[in-house]
Amino acid sequence: MENIIETYNLTKKYKGCDVVNSINLNVPKGKIYGLLGRNGAGKTTAMKMLIQMVKPTSGSFSLFGEKNVKNNASVYKNIGSIIETPSFYTNLTAYENLRILNLLRGERKSSHIMRSLEIVGLDKEKTKPFAQYSLGMKQRLGIIAAAIMHEPKLLILDEPINGLDPIGILEIRSFLSELSKKNDTTILISSHVLNEIEQIADIIGVMHEGKLIKELEMAKLNKCKRKYTEFAVSNTKLASKFLQERYHIKNLDIVENTIMIADCTHDTGEINKAFVESGLLVTQVHSYEESLENYFSNLIGGKGIA
């Protein structure tokens, strides 16, 4: 599969410290790649190097198969990006900002500006200047500028749903998914909202302390995520002993009145029946799969995302 982004031991040091440490990203064409990591993991710096906002200390990268992309306008005209909070002229409206952006890109037609504003729900804010926009509105306008106006082949989005309400998040998620599937647009996206990444990403990369510690397709991740079965019982000590002696189950945890069994291979209904027959009261049975957030937390040592 053709990779639109490849990095080769890409490294950035600040005052002798590795902010990004020899990472090797592989972002396939037409896929959504979710870049995950705690604050300070190096995600934003990695993205900045790709669009030449930051110069690498060592290593290199290629875009669209081109390794020498410095000052290559033909490559960067096919890229849209949002790094941190989008910036516009604060005294101008969304329409006026987008019209200027159109002219700077050499585009004279402005008929599609209103259509773009409608897509992200900003068409009703025609007279409001950018300075009065909420963070969510600024993010939506930034996505127009990066993703809709010039129809780029690659999007690099750093926390694009930051500040959006649940409806806004759903709209942007649907928009990005459609953009990837229908237009074959490649998207590199970072986010702290892991359940959103889980719903749209084809591949995830996990960064921790400047290093890329995992790169995995979501289809393979779903196969390796652990599955849990929970029983809320009247006596967890007795239930635990029962499970070990009768079913030889040792991979379990007890939290208050609940027993959690990881990757249980026995029939849940059979266990429930056996509990009742042994005199245990079962008040709740629940099965679920490990979330991306749990997987991520376990991968970096249980430290979580924040």
Buried (B, 14 or more C-beta within 10 A) or exposed (E): EEBBBBBBEBBBBEEEEBBBBBBBBBBBBBBBBBBBBBEEBBBBBBBBBBBEEBEBBEBBBBBBEEEEBEEEEEBBEBBBBBBEEBEBEEEBBBBBBBBEBBEEEEEEEEEBBBEBBEBBBBBEBEEEBBEEBEEBBBBBBBBBBBBBBBEBBBBBBBBBBBBBEEEBBBBBBEBBBEBBEEEEBBBBBBBBBBEBBBBBBBBBBBBBBBBBBBBBBBEEBBEEBEEBBBBBBEBBEBBBEBBEEEBEBEEBEEEEBBBBBEEBEBEBEEBBEBBEEEEBEBEEBEEEEBEBBBBBBEBBEEEEBE
